[in-house]
Amino acid sequence: NLTNYPMASSCVGTLSSPNPSLFFSQTKHMASTRRRVIKASVTEKLGIKIEKNPPESKLTQLGVRQWPKWGCPPSNFPWTYDATETCYLLEGKVKVTPSGANEAVEIAAGDLVVFPKGMSCTWDVSVGVD
């Protein structure tokens, strides 16, 4: 329920389960005459795990296309994760700065991200997620 986060009041969506995963709007695919293989890479920074370009098979295994939807225009707001939460960004660009950190973690379209339980952070959304 985003009403508990006053600075996030312009964000909209439905989060119906007690441990919801976030799903951002459908991605736009570019047509290509040559098939290109993009290798997924997994990194961890400041406790946040990021997998860039996960294979469709992994997204299917996780059930990403059935996750609740959430969206937010460009904005800046605090957030705390009450449970471990996984999200997949199809559109948008965000800098997440964990409380007490001097640097941010950048996440963008195509990233599968896991936030740890108990993390408090600030979201700086530069390109809206929908």
Salt bridges, closest charged atoms under 4 A:
GLU51 OE1 - LYS58 NZ 2.62
GLU56 OE1 - ARG65 NH2 3.10
GLU91 OE2 - LYS28 NZ 3.32
GLU103 OE1 - LYS45 NZ 3.32
GLU106 OE2 - LYS95 NZ 3.99
ASP111 OD2 - LYS52 NZ 3.21
